[in-house]
Amino acid sequence: MEKRTKRLLGGLALAAGAMGAIGAFLKKKRQVRSKNKPAVGRGDVWARPGMFVTFRAELMPGRDRAQRTFKVSELLPNGRVLLDGAAGEHAENEFERAR
């Protein structure tokens, strides 16, 4: 093989490797961006700020429905909510289903 041919093939191999690396980087970047997208922007969230949710009776025994109802103050990116008047983060399975 001639020297020119070797250089051409080496350059093509280098270019192909660079294209593969760029493709892998862009694919990873797209995956990370979609994972970090906040749940607030999606249409399929189970609660929204301002709506009222009621804890299941098993979690707060001896309290009537009005005492177990709280207003959602913030929806977190992980799907949990912060409530007005209740400490901590709360998940969907802690609440009664909407009727």
C-alpha positions as CSV (number, residue, x, y, z in Angstrom):
1,M,0.0,0.0,0.0
2,E,1.2,3.5,-0.8
3,K,1.8,6.1,1.8
4,R,-1.1,8.3,0.5
5,T,-3.5,5.4,0.7
6,K,-2.5,4.7,4.3
7,R,-3.0,8.3,5.3
8,L,-6.4,8.4,3.6
9,L,-7.6,5.2,5.4
10,G,-6.2,6.5,8.7
11,G,-8.0,9.8,8.3
12,L,-11.3,8.0,7.4
13,A,-11.0,5.8,10.5
14,L,-10.3,8.8,12.7
15,A,-13.3,10.6,11.2
16,A,-15.6,7.6,11.7
17,G,-14.5,7.3,15.4
18,A,-15.1,11.0,16.0
19,M,-18.6,10.8,14.4
20,G,-19.4,7.8,16.6
21,A,-18.3,9.6,19.7
22,I,-20.3,12.7,18.9
23,G,-23.4,10.6,18.2
24,A,-23.0,8.8,21.6
25,F,-22.6,12.2,23.4
26,L,-25.7,13.7,21.8
27,K,-27.8,10.6,22.6
28,K,-26.7,10.6,26.2
29,K,-27.4,14.4,26.4
30,R,-31.0,13.8,25.1
31,Q,-31.6,11.0,27.6
32,V,-30.4,13.2,30.6
33,R,-32.5,16.1,29.4
34,S,-35.7,14.0,29.2
35,K,-35.1,12.5,32.7
36,N,-34.6,15.9,34.3
37,K,-37.7,17.4,32.7
38,P,-39.9,18.6,35.5
39,A,-43.2,16.8,36.1
40,V,-45.0,20.1,36.2
41,G,-44.8,20.5,32.4
42,R,-46.4,17.2,31.7
43,G,-50.1,16.7,31.3
44,D,-50.4,13.4,33.1
45,V,-49.6,14.5,36.7
46,W,-51.8,13.3,39.5
47,A,-52.0,16.6,41.4
48,R,-51.6,20.3,40.6
49,P,-50.9,23.3,42.8
50,G,-54.0,24.7,44.4
51,M,-56.1,21.5,44.3
52,F,-57.2,19.7,47.5
53,V,-56.1,16.2,48.3
54,T,-57.4,13.9,51.1
55,F,-55.1,11.5,53.0
56,R,-56.4,7.9,53.2
57,A,-58.2,7.1,56.5
58,E,-55.7,4.4,57.3
59,L,-52.9,7.0,57.5
60,M,-54.8,9.3,59.8
61,P,-57.2,7.2,62.0
62,G,-59.8,9.0,64.1
63,R,-59.9,12.1,61.9
64,D,-62.8,13.0,59.7
65,R,-62.5,13.8,56.0
66,A,-62.2,17.6,56.5
67,Q,-59.3,17.1,58.9
68,R,-57.5,14.9,56.4
69,T,-57.8,17.3,53.5
70,F,-55.0,19.6,52.5
71,K,-54.2,22.0,49.7
72,V,-51.3,21.2,47.3
73,S,-48.7,24.1,47.5
74,E,-46.1,22.7,45.1
75,L,-45.5,19.7,42.8
76,L,-42.0,18.4,42.9
77,P,-40.1,17.0,39.9
78,N,-40.1,13.5,41.4
79,G,-43.9,13.4,41.4
80,R,-44.3,14.1,45.1
81,V,-46.2,17.1,46.5
82,L,-45.7,19.7,49.3
83,L,-48.9,20.5,51.2
84,D,-50.1,23.6,53.1
85,G,-50.3,22.6,56.7
86,A,-48.6,19.2,56.4
87,A,-44.9,18.7,56.8
88,G,-42.7,16.8,54.4
89,E,-43.1,15.4,50.9
90,H,-46.0,13.1,50.1
91,A,-46.6,10.6,47.3
92,E,-49.7,9.7,45.3
93,N,-50.4,6.4,47.1
94,E,-50.9,8.3,50.4
95,F,-54.1,9.9,49.2
96,E,-57.7,8.8,48.3
97,R,-58.6,8.6,44.6
98,A,-60.6,11.5,43.2
99,R,-64.2,10.7,42.6
